[in-house]
Amino acid sequence: MKFKVIFLKKKHIYYAVLTIIILILLLILLNSKKSTSTFNTITENKTIKADLTGDGNEDILYINTNKDKYYIQVNTKDTSLFLKPEISIPTVGTYYPYWPMKITLMDVNRNKIPEIFVQASDNNSPIKHIFIWDKNVFKDIYCSNDNILGFMDCRNNKTPKIISGNISNGIMSQTNYILINNELHNFSYTPEDNFLGKDSILSFIKYIQGLPRSEPYKPSEIFFPGVTGNDLSIIGKMAGDNSTYTFEDGLFMDTKWNKDGDVSEVKWVLNFKGNSNTNTSILKHYSISILLKATSNPNSSFYFKIKSITKE
């Protein structure tokens, strides 16, 4: 029996290697898109569909209210489970029309099962819980009264990070975590003043809380050149409502990176209570989505500037 020996030309080998690289990149891209990341604002009763247990089946997360208290339940293929909060903060929140619950699903340990992040309030104080799927139950692994929830590196090739922060009196403090083996581990990190747009956001919150008097004094240094009048009209509308605005809570996450892996865009969602100055019984909820874009000097103040503003 004769065997044929096939000699490949150099260019054929090059094309074959290139094809393999492209296929690997496509597999990585498709795999990254499978990670769950959703953000939902809950007014009263709502359902969210997602695989929350990692069995490949779509589960249903129910948010209900009873006597103004929120309750969260997950219906899986086989059973129904309540998300029971830890005793230190024994509620997932109280329903207020001006301060609705926010639910974020984010896979922060990349096991293809999203963690459930809950932001709400009780007695007008912010509440935060983090639930994970662990040994056939949803476990509350973290709760606090912080009013900021942040995510870093959840959609790139770095280690995902969770930030729990608090904004008060124009200052933001934060604690940083990574999730390992279903446990949160604190890591030491001292952020710069311009960390993911923190200085721009603090200035923006101060500006909104000063409306309507502050409207003519827009802090131009926090806005990226080219911000449209349509974006700024949202602020004009809030000023026109003639209300006093109070910051409630917020969320942020990095959304784009440059070729060196540094963050180039960040999304913030800020929630305010508006109390009418003409009728104090009127309370409204305002949710503002802000996209910040990096400028040329990473060491400068307001390195991340506001690129767009939309109303959630």
C-alpha positions as CSV (number, residue, x, y, z in Angstrom):
1,M,0.0,0.0,0.0
2,K,1.3,3.4,-1.0
3,F,0.8,6.4,1.2
4,K,0.5,9.8,-0.3
5,V,2.6,12.5,1.3
6,I,1.0,15.9,1.1
7,F,3.3,18.9,1.2
8,L,1.7,22.2,2.3
9,K,2.9,25.5,1.0
10,K,3.9,28.1,3.5
11,K,0.9,30.3,2.5
12,H,-1.5,27.4,3.1
13,I,-0.1,26.9,6.6
14,Y,-0.5,30.6,7.2
15,Y,-4.1,30.5,6.1
16,A,-4.8,27.5,8.3
17,V,-3.3,29.1,11.4
18,L,-5.3,32.3,10.7
19,T,-8.5,30.4,10.4
20,I,-7.9,28.6,13.7
21,I,-7.2,31.9,15.4
22,I,-10.4,33.4,14.0
23,L,-12.5,30.4,15.2
24,I,-11.0,30.7,18.7
25,L,-11.8,34.4,18.9
26,L,-15.4,33.7,17.7
27,L,-15.8,31.0,20.4
28,I,-14.6,33.5,23.1
29,L,-16.9,36.1,21.8
30,L,-19.9,33.8,21.8
31,N,-19.0,32.5,25.3
32,S,-18.7,36.0,26.7
33,K,-22.2,36.9,25.3
34,K,-23.7,34.1,27.4
35,S,-23.0,35.9,30.6
36,T,-26.2,37.4,32.0
37,S,-26.3,41.1,32.7
38,T,-29.6,42.8,33.2
39,F,-30.8,45.8,35.1
40,N,-34.5,46.2,36.0
41,T,-36.4,48.8,37.9
42,I,-39.4,47.3,39.8
43,T,-42.4,49.4,40.5
44,E,-44.8,47.0,42.1
45,N,-45.2,43.5,40.7
46,K,-42.9,42.2,38.0
47,T,-41.3,39.0,36.6
48,I,-37.8,38.5,35.2
49,K,-36.9,35.4,33.2
50,A,-33.4,33.9,33.3
51,D,-31.5,30.8,34.1
52,L,-30.8,31.5,37.8
53,T,-29.7,28.0,38.9
54,G,-27.4,26.9,36.1
55,D,-29.4,23.9,34.9
56,G,-30.0,25.2,31.4
57,N,-33.7,25.9,32.1
58,E,-35.3,29.4,32.3
59,D,-36.4,30.3,35.8
60,I,-38.9,33.0,36.7
61,L,-38.0,35.6,39.3
62,Y,-41.2,37.2,40.8
63,I,-41.2,40.5,42.7
64,N,-44.4,41.0,44.7
65,T,-45.6,43.5,47.2
66,N,-47.8,42.8,50.3
67,K,-48.7,45.5,52.7
68,D,-46.1,47.7,51.0
69,K,-43.3,45.1,51.6
70,Y,-41.4,43.6,48.7
71,Y,-41.0,39.8,48.5
72,I,-38.8,38.0,45.9
73,Q,-39.5,34.4,44.8
74,V,-37.8,32.2,42.2
75,N,-39.8,29.5,40.4
76,T,-37.5,26.9,39.0
77,K,-38.4,23.8,37.0
78,D,-39.0,21.8,40.2
79,T,-39.8,24.2,43.0
80,S,-40.4,27.7,44.3
81,L,-37.9,29.4,46.5
82,F,-38.1,32.7,48.5
83,L,-35.1,34.9,48.7
84,K,-34.8,35.3,52.4
85,P,-32.7,38.2,53.6
86,E,-30.2,38.0,56.4
87,I,-31.4,38.9,59.9
88,S,-29.2,42.0,60.1
89,I,-31.4,43.6,57.5
90,P,-34.5,41.4,57.6
91,T,-36.3,42.9,54.6
92,V,-35.6,43.3,50.9
93,G,-37.3,46.6,51.0
94,T,-40.5,48.6,51.3
95,Y,-42.5,49.8,48.3
96,Y,-42.4,53.5,47.7
97,P,-43.6,54.9,44.4
98,Y,-40.8,57.5,44.5
99,W,-38.1,54.9,45.4
100,P,-38.8,51.6,43.6
101,M,-36.7,48.4,43.9
102,K,-33.9,47.8,41.4
103,I,-32.8,44.2,40.4
104,T,-29.5,43.6,38.7
105,L,-28.4,40.1,37.4
106,M,-24.7,39.9,36.9
107,D,-22.4,36.8,36.7
108,V,-19.4,38.0,38.8
109,N,-17.7,34.7,39.3
110,R,-18.2,33.5,35.6
111,N,-19.8,30.2,36.5
112,K,-22.7,30.9,34.1
113,I,-25.1,31.6,37.0
114,P,-25.9,35.2,37.6
115,E,-25.9,36.7,41.1
116,I,-29.0,38.7,42.1
117,F,-28.3,42.2,43.3
118,V,-31.2,44.0,45.1
119,Q,-31.4,47.7,45.7
120,A,-34.4,49.2,47.6
121,S,-35.2,51.1,50.7
122,D,-36.9,50.8,54.1
123,N,-38.0,53.8,56.2
124,N,-36.3,56.0,53.5
125,S,-32.9,54.4,54.1
126,P,-31.2,52.5,51.3
127,I,-31.0,48.7,51.4
128,K,-28.7,46.4,49.4
129,H,-28.6,42.6,49.2
130,I,-26.6,40.1,47.2
131,F,-28.1,36.6,46.6
132,I,-26.2,33.7,45.1
133,W,-27.3,30.2,44.1
134,D,-25.6,27.9,46.6
135,K,-26.4,24.2,47.3
136,N,-30.0,24.4,46.0
137,V,-30.9,27.6,47.9
138,F,-30.5,31.3,47.3
139,K,-28.1,32.6,50.0
140,D,-27.9,36.3,51.1
141,I,-24.1,36.8,51.2
142,Y,-24.1,40.5,51.7
143,C,-26.4,43.3,52.9
144,S,-25.8,46.9,53.8
145,N,-27.3,50.4,53.8
146,D,-24.9,51.7,51.2
147,N,-26.5,53.6,48.3
148,I,-24.1,52.7,45.5
149,L,-23.6,49.4,43.7
150,G,-20.8,49.1,41.1
151,F,-19.2,46.5,38.8
152,M,-15.8,46.4,37.3
153,D,-14.2,44.0,34.7
154,C,-17.3,41.8,34.5
155,R,-17.2,41.8,30.7
156,N,-13.5,41.7,29.9
157,N,-10.6,39.2,30.6
158,K,-9.8,40.6,34.1
159,T,-11.1,39.5,37.4
160,P,-14.7,40.8,38.0
161,K,-15.0,43.2,41.0
162,I,-18.0,44.4,43.0
163,I,-18.0,47.8,44.6
164,S,-20.3,48.8,47.5
165,G,-20.2,52.5,48.0
166,N,-21.9,55.3,49.7
167,I,-22.5,58.9,48.5
168,S,-23.2,61.4,51.2
169,N,-22.4,65.2,51.6
170,G,-20.6,65.3,48.2
171,I,-18.2,62.4,49.1
172,M,-18.2,58.8,47.9
173,S,-16.7,56.1,50.0
174,Q,-16.3,52.5,48.8
175,T,-15.4,49.0,49.7
176,N,-14.2,46.5,47.1
177,Y,-14.9,42.8,46.7
178,I,-14.3,39.8,44.6
179,L,-16.5,36.6,44.7
180,I,-14.6,33.4,45.2
181,N,-16.2,30.1,46.1
182,N,-19.5,31.8,46.8
183,E,-17.9,34.1,49.3
184,L,-17.1,37.8,49.1
185,H,-13.5,38.7,49.8
186,N,-12.5,42.3,50.5
187,F,-9.4,43.7,48.8
188,S,-7.6,46.9,49.5
189,Y,-7.7,49.5,46.9
190,T,-7.6,53.3,47.2
191,P,-9.3,54.8,44.2
192,E,-8.4,58.1,42.6
193,D,-10.8,61.0,42.7
194,N,-11.7,60.4,39.1
195,F,-12.3,56.7,39.5
196,L,-14.7,55.6,36.8
197,G,-16.1,59.1,36.7
198,K,-16.7,59.5,40.4
199,D,-15.8,63.2,40.5
200,S,-18.0,64.0,37.5
201,I,-20.9,62.1,39.0
202,L,-20.5,63.8,42.4
203,S,-20.6,67.2,40.6
204,F,-23.7,66.1,38.6
205,I,-25.6,65.0,41.7
206,K,-24.8,68.3,43.4
207,Y,-26.0,70.1,40.3
208,I,-29.3,68.2,40.2
209,Q,-29.9,68.6,43.9
210,G,-29.6,72.4,43.4
211,L,-32.3,72.6,40.8
212,P,-34.2,74.6,39.8
213,R,-31.9,77.5,41.1
214,S,-28.7,75.8,39.8
215,E,-29.9,75.3,36.2
216,P,-28.0,78.4,34.8
217,Y,-24.8,77.3,36.5
218,K,-24.2,74.0,34.7
219,P,-20.8,72.6,35.6
220,S,-19.4,72.6,32.0
221,E,-16.2,70.8,33.0
222,I,-18.0,67.5,33.6
223,F,-19.7,67.4,30.1
224,F,-18.0,66.0,27.0
225,P,-17.9,68.3,24.0
226,G,-20.8,67.5,21.7
227,V,-23.4,66.7,24.4
228,T,-26.7,67.4,22.6
229,G,-29.5,69.8,23.6
230,N,-31.7,66.7,23.7
231,D,-29.6,65.3,26.5
232,L,-29.5,68.5,28.4
233,S,-33.3,69.0,27.9
234,I,-33.8,66.2,30.6
235,I,-32.2,68.5,33.1
236,G,-34.3,71.4,31.8
237,K,-37.4,69.3,32.3
238,M,-36.4,68.5,35.9
239,A,-35.8,72.2,36.6
240,G,-39.2,73.0,35.0
241,D,-40.9,70.5,37.4
242,N,-39.9,72.9,40.2
243,S,-39.0,70.3,42.7
244,T,-36.4,69.7,45.4
245,Y,-34.3,66.7,44.4
246,T,-32.8,64.1,46.8
247,F,-30.3,61.5,45.7
248,E,-31.6,58.0,46.6
249,D,-29.2,55.4,45.1
250,G,-27.2,54.5,42.0
251,L,-25.4,51.8,40.0
252,F,-22.4,51.9,37.7
253,M,-20.4,49.5,35.5
254,D,-17.6,49.8,32.9
255,T,-18.9,49.2,29.4
256,K,-15.9,49.7,27.0
257,W,-12.2,49.4,27.1
258,N,-9.3,50.6,24.9
259,K,-6.7,48.3,23.3
260,D,-4.6,48.3,26.5
261,G,-7.6,47.1,28.5
262,D,-8.2,50.4,30.3
263,V,-11.8,51.5,30.8
264,S,-12.9,54.0,28.1
265,E,-16.6,54.3,28.9
266,V,-18.7,53.9,32.0
267,K,-22.5,53.8,32.6
268,W,-24.0,55.2,35.7
269,V,-27.7,55.1,36.7
270,L,-28.7,57.7,39.3
271,N,-32.1,57.7,41.1
272,F,-33.6,60.8,42.7
273,K,-36.7,61.6,44.6
274,G,-38.4,64.8,43.5
275,N,-40.6,66.7,46.0
276,S,-42.7,69.4,44.4
277,N,-42.0,72.9,45.7
278,T,-45.6,73.9,45.1
279,N,-47.4,70.8,46.5
280,T,-45.3,69.0,49.1
281,S,-47.6,65.9,48.9
282,I,-46.4,65.2,45.3
283,L,-43.4,62.9,45.3
284,K,-41.9,61.5,42.0
285,H,-39.2,59.1,41.0
286,Y,-36.5,60.2,38.5
287,S,-34.0,57.7,37.1
288,I,-31.2,59.1,34.9
289,S,-28.8,57.0,32.8
290,I,-25.5,58.6,32.2
291,L,-22.7,57.5,29.8
292,L,-19.3,58.8,30.5
293,K,-16.4,58.8,28.1
294,A,-12.7,58.9,28.9
295,T,-10.7,62.0,27.8
296,S,-7.0,62.1,26.8
297,N,-5.4,62.6,30.3
298,P,-6.1,59.8,32.8
299,N,-4.5,61.8,35.6
300,S,-6.7,64.8,35.2
301,S,-9.8,65.8,37.2
302,F,-13.0,64.9,35.3
303,Y,-11.1,62.3,33.2
304,F,-14.5,60.7,32.5
305,K,-16.9,63.3,31.1
306,I,-20.6,63.0,30.4
307,K,-21.3,61.9,26.9
308,S,-25.0,61.3,27.0
309,I,-28.0,61.6,29.4
310,T,-31.2,59.6,29.1
311,K,-34.2,59.1,31.3
312,E,-34.8,55.5,32.4
